[in-house]
Amino acid sequence: MSLELSRQKKRILIVGPLPPPYHGVAVMTRWLADGLKKKEGFQFVHLNTQDPKKNKDFGRLTLRNGWQAVRFIFVLLRHLTGERIDVVYVPISQNFWGFARDGIFILISGLLFRRKVVIHLHGGYFKRFFEKASVLGKGYIKFVFRYVDRGIVLGYCLKHVLEDVLPEGRIDVVYNGIDAKQFERLHPERQHNDRFKVLYAGVLREAKGFFDVIKAISEVKRKLPDISVSIAGRWEDEEMRNRTAAYIRDNDLEQNIELTGVVTGDQKTELFKRSDVLVLPSRHQEGQPVSILEAMAAGLPVISTNTGSISEMIIDRQNGFIVPSSSPSDIAEKITFLAENRHLSRKMGLINQKRIGEKFTLDQFVDGVVGTIEKVSSGDRRGDT
């Protein structure tokens, strides 16, 4: 009986990265795998495409990256030839060499082995990536998508990102989700004092608006000399680290800014607990940042930009502020406003905690992805159209 039940279960092959290092795609892949363990009627195997030594060569063709891609392809072939797989799930890249590799995964699965394929786009840059591709590159991308049964994006405002390669009827919206239990105790315990605490959590790179936060603090300090900032995340490269250190030193910000490095687990929870607002002014290539979900679950207002699906999480002036991209002055203005209106800051934080429970739970995320998988596994080869 148990063998018969096992055969009836849908078997999913997840092809995607796991942390460390920690970034949005890896974190959500981990949470999807954990969620599928609790789902009846599903079994899965995982091909971990993470390189633990991932560095500035990410997205580039190097000898190491090429070797890793070949190794992953052989592991994929082993799974597909040696196991019964119903659906292959692939988070896709938005750079040429990354997508070239992912495309091979899709073609092997969908063209060679005739398995159903679900892709998950964790960003908002794919349309521009497609438009900037050469004629040959566009042809390759379109050919790959002939063997994609269904696609997932992170917001309704992002459905158009796949419009050049996939019919709208085969694009589902699934928001990222978070397990808010670790943050449920934070809001009542947060101690507000005279020093307002700003948090940036993400990769320390220009595209994330990281340096805009540093510049904004130099403006805020003129009015709020005791402003406190925690900067958490991994450095993009040494040039950015050196540039940041020089700016902090030259603008007398050593007593205001703490560079914590990468934080995880209880250390991250405590960092959110000590903070009053998250600032993540991404410039482009954003999807739905996990750090914003974490801030919302922790009861923090959020200052961010209208990129990716952020505007579907943060409603301007309701649970945070949407500011123009590359605008340290606007960031400084909103930080100062919240610091001077603590009651409104706390109100926004409570709204965020409520929104997490309504729209962005981990169960809702897993259910959404499973729903897409069920559509392709029980329907026609290309899913519902």
C-alpha positions in Angstrom: 0.0 0.0 0.0 2.8 2.4 0.9 4.6 1.6 -2.4 1.3 2.3 -4.3 0.9 5.6 -2.4 4.5 6.6 -3.2 3.9 6.0 -6.9 0.8 8.3 -6.8 2.8 11.2 -5.3 3.9 13.8 -7.7 7.7 13.9 -7.8 9.4 17.3 -8.3 13.0 18.1 -9.1 14.0 21.4 -7.7 17.0 22.9 -9.6 18.2 25.9 -7.6 20.6 27.3 -5.0 20.6 26.9 -1.3 22.3 29.2 1.2 25.1 30.0 2.1 25.8 32.5 0.7 22.5 34.1 1.6 20.5 35.9 -1.1 16.8 36.0 -2.0 16.7 33.1 -4.5 18.6 30.8 -2.2 16.5 31.6 0.8 13.2 31.1 -1.0 14.5 27.8 -2.5 15.3 26.6 1.0 11.8 27.6 2.3 10.1 25.9 -0.7 12.0 22.7 0.0 11.1 22.9 3.7 7.4 23.6 2.8 7.2 20.7 0.3 8.3 18.3 3.1 5.0 19.0 4.8 2.8 18.6 1.7 0.9 15.4 1.2 1.0 14.0 -2.3 4.4 15.4 -3.1 7.9 14.2 -3.1 11.0 16.1 -4.2 14.6 15.8 -4.9 17.0 18.8 -5.1 19.9 19.8 -7.3 21.7 22.5 -5.4 23.2 24.9 -7.9 24.8 27.2 -5.3 28.5 27.8 -5.4 29.7 28.3 -1.8 32.6 30.3 -3.2 30.3 32.6 -5.2 32.0 35.9 -5.7 32.3 38.8 -8.2 32.5 36.3 -11.1 28.8 35.5 -10.6 27.0 35.7 -14.0 30.3 35.6 -15.9 31.8 32.8 -18.0 34.9 31.6 -16.1 36.7 28.3 -16.0 35.3 27.6 -12.5 31.7 28.6 -13.4 31.9 26.6 -16.6 33.0 23.5 -14.7 30.3 24.0 -12.2 27.7 24.2 -14.9 28.9 21.0 -16.5 28.8 19.2 -13.2 25.3 20.4 -12.5 24.2 19.1 -16.0 25.5 15.7 -15.2 23.7 15.6 -11.9 20.5 16.7 -13.6 20.9 13.9 -16.2 21.4 11.4 -13.4 18.2 12.4 -11.7 16.2 12.3 -14.9 17.5 8.9 -16.0 17.5 7.2 -12.6 14.3 8.5 -11.0 10.7 9.2 -11.9 10.3 13.0 -12.1 7.0 14.6 -13.0 7.9 18.3 -12.8 11.2 20.2 -13.0 11.2 23.5 -11.2 13.9 26.0 -12.2 14.5 29.6 -10.8 15.9 31.3 -13.9 18.7 33.9 -14.1 18.6 37.3 -15.7 22.1 37.5 -17.1 23.4 35.8 -20.2 25.7 33.1 -18.9 23.4 32.3 -16.0 20.4 31.9 -18.4 22.5 30.0 -20.9 23.1 27.4 -18.1 19.4 27.5 -16.9 18.3 27.1 -20.5 20.3 23.9 -20.8 18.5 22.6 -17.7 15.2 23.4 -19.3 16.0 21.9 -22.7 17.3 18.7 -21.2 14.2 18.4 -19.0 11.5 19.5 -21.4 12.9 18.7 -24.9 15.1 15.6 -24.2 13.1 14.0 -21.4 9.7 15.5 -22.1 9.2 16.5 -18.4 6.9 19.3 -17.4 8.9 22.5 -16.6 8.0 25.4 -14.2 10.3 28.4 -14.1 10.3 30.9 -11.3 11.5 34.5 -12.0 12.8 36.1 -8.8 13.5 39.5 -10.3 12.2 42.2 -12.5 15.0 42.7 -15.0 14.2 39.8 -17.4 12.4 42.0 -20.1 15.3 44.3 -20.3 17.7 41.4 -20.4 15.7 39.9 -23.3 15.6 43.3 -25.2 19.3 43.8 -24.8 20.2 40.3 -26.1 21.5 39.8 -29.6 19.4 38.3 -32.4 21.0 35.0 -31.6 20.5 35.5 -27.9 16.8 36.3 -28.4 16.4 33.2 -30.5 17.9 31.0 -27.9 15.7 32.5 -25.1 12.5 32.0 -27.2 13.5 28.4 -28.1 14.1 27.6 -24.4 10.7 29.0 -23.5 9.0 26.6 -26.0 9.7 24.0 -23.4 8.5 25.9 -20.3 5.0 24.9 -19.3 4.3 27.7 -16.8 6.1 30.7 -15.3 5.9 32.3 -11.9 6.6 36.0 -11.2 6.6 37.9 -7.9 3.8 40.4 -8.5 1.1 41.4 -10.8 3.1 44.4 -11.9 5.8 41.9 -13.1 3.7 39.8 -15.4 4.7 41.9 -18.4 8.3 41.0 -17.8 7.8 37.6 -19.4 5.4 38.8 -22.1 7.9 38.4 -24.9 8.5 34.7 -24.2 5.4 33.3 -22.5 1.6 33.9 -23.0 0.0 35.8 -20.1 -2.3 32.8 -19.5 0.6 30.7 -18.5 2.1 33.2 -16.0 1.1 32.9 -12.3 1.8 35.4 -9.5 3.1 34.0 -6.3 4.4 36.4 -3.7 7.4 35.5 -1.6 6.5 34.5 1.9 8.0 34.4 5.3 7.6 32.5 8.6 6.7 35.4 10.9 6.9 33.4 14.1 10.5 34.3 14.8 9.4 38.0 14.7 6.1 37.8 16.5 7.6 38.7 19.9 9.6 41.7 18.5 7.2 44.6 18.5 6.1 44.5 22.1 9.7 44.1 23.2 11.2 46.9 21.1 12.6 49.7 23.3 12.3 53.1 21.7 14.7 55.7 23.0 16.1 59.0 21.9 18.4 57.4 19.3 16.5 56.4 16.2 17.9 53.2 14.6 18.0 52.7 10.8 18.6 49.3 9.3 19.9 48.4 5.8 19.9 44.7 5.1 21.0 43.4 1.7 24.0 42.9 -0.6 26.3 46.0 -0.3 26.2 47.1 -3.9 25.3 50.2 -5.8 22.2 48.6 -7.5 20.6 48.0 -4.1 20.9 51.7 -3.2 23.3 50.9 -0.4 25.5 54.0 -1.0 22.4 56.2 -1.2 21.6 55.2 2.4 25.2 56.2 3.5 24.8 59.6 1.8 21.4 60.1 3.3 22.7 59.6 6.8 25.2 62.4 6.4 22.2 64.7 5.7 20.1 63.3 8.5 23.0 63.8 11.0 22.8 67.6 10.6 19.4 67.6 12.2 19.6 64.4 14.3 23.3 64.1 15.5 22.6 60.8 17.3 21.1 58.9 14.4 22.2 55.3 14.5 22.5 53.0 11.4 23.3 49.3 11.1 24.5 48.1 7.7 24.1 44.3 7.3 25.2 42.3 4.3 28.1 41.0 2.2 30.3 43.3 0.2 30.0 43.2 -3.6 33.7 43.8 -3.9 36.7 45.4 -2.2 36.3 48.6 -4.2 32.9 49.3 -2.6 34.2 48.4 0.9 37.1 50.9 0.5 34.9 53.6 -1.0 32.4 53.2 1.9 35.1 53.3 4.5 36.5 56.5 3.0 33.1 58.2 2.8 32.3 57.3 6.5 35.6 58.7 7.6 35.5 61.9 5.5 32.0 62.7 6.7 32.6 61.9 10.4 30.0 59.1 10.5 32.1 56.6 12.5 29.9 57.0 15.6 26.7 56.7 13.6 27.2 53.8 11.3 27.9 50.1 12.3 29.0 47.7 9.6 27.8 44.3 10.9 28.7 42.1 8.0 26.4 39.1 7.1 23.9 38.3 9.9 21.8 35.2 10.1 19.5 33.3 12.6 19.2 34.9 16.1 21.7 37.6 15.2 19.5 38.8 12.4 16.4 38.6 14.6 18.1 40.7 17.3 19.2 43.3 14.6 15.7 43.8 13.4 14.6 43.9 17.1 16.9 46.9 17.8 15.8 48.8 14.6 13.1 51.4 14.0 13.0 51.4 10.2 14.3 49.4 7.2 15.7 51.4 4.3 16.3 49.5 1.0 16.3 52.0 -1.9 17.0 49.6 -4.7 17.6 51.1 -8.1 16.8 48.3 -10.5 16.8 44.5 -11.0 14.7 44.0 -7.9 12.0 41.3 -7.5 10.5 41.1 -4.0 13.2 41.5 -1.4 13.1 39.1 1.5 14.6 41.7 3.8 11.5 43.9 3.3 9.3 40.9 4.3 11.4 40.4 7.4 11.1 44.1 8.3 7.4 44.0 7.9 7.1 40.8 10.1 9.3 42.6 12.7 6.9 45.5 12.8 9.1 48.1 11.0 8.1 50.7 8.5 10.0 50.5 5.2 11.5 53.1 3.0 12.1 51.8 -0.5 11.6 52.5 -4.2 9.1 51.6 -6.9 11.0 48.7 -8.4 10.0 45.1 -8.8 6.9 44.3 -6.8 7.9 46.5 -3.8 4.9 48.7 -4.5 2.6 45.7 -3.9 4.1 45.3 -0.4 4.7 48.9 0.6 1.8 51.4 0.1 3.2 54.9 0.2 2.4 56.8 3.5 0.5 53.8 4.8 3.1 51.3 5.9 6.2 53.1 4.7 7.4 55.4 2.0 8.2 55.0 -1.7 11.0 57.4 -2.7 12.6 58.1 -6.1 15.5 56.0 -7.1 19.0 57.4 -6.5 17.7 60.2 -4.2 19.6 60.4 -0.9 17.8 63.6 0.0 14.4 62.0 -0.2 15.6 59.1 1.9 17.0 61.6 4.5 13.7 63.4 4.6 11.7 60.3 5.3 14.1 59.0 7.9 13.9 62.3 9.7 10.1 62.4 9.5 9.8 59.0 11.1 12.3 59.8 13.8 10.3 62.8 14.7 7.0 61.0 14.5 7.5 57.8 16.5 3.8 57.2 17.0 3.3 57.1 13.2 6.4 54.9 12.7 4.9 52.3 15.2 1.5 52.5 13.5 3.1 51.7 10.1 4.9 48.8 11.7 1.7 47.3 13.0 0.1 47.6 9.6 3.1 45.7 8.1 2.7 42.9 10.6 -1.0 42.6 9.6 -0.2 42.6 5.9 2.3 39.8 6.4 -0.4 37.6 7.9 -2.8 38.5 5.1 -0.7 38.2 2.0 2.9 37.1 2.6 3.1 34.0 4.8 5.4 31.1 4.0 2.4 28.8 3.7 0.8 31.1 1.0 4.1 31.1 -0.9 4.4 27.3 -0.8 0.7 26.8 -1.7 1.2 29.2 -4.6 4.1 27.3 -6.1 2.4 24.0 -5.5 -0.7 25.3 -7.2 1.3 26.1 -10.3 3.0 22.7 -10.2 -0.4 21.0 -10.0 -1.7 22.9 -13.0 1.1 21.6 -15.2 1.2 18.1 -13.7 -2.5 17.5 -14.1 -3.2 19.4 -17.3 -2.0 19.5 -20.9 1.8 19.5 -21.6 1.9 23.3 -21.7 -0.6 23.8 -18.8 -3.6 26.1 -19.0 -3.6 28.6 -21.7 
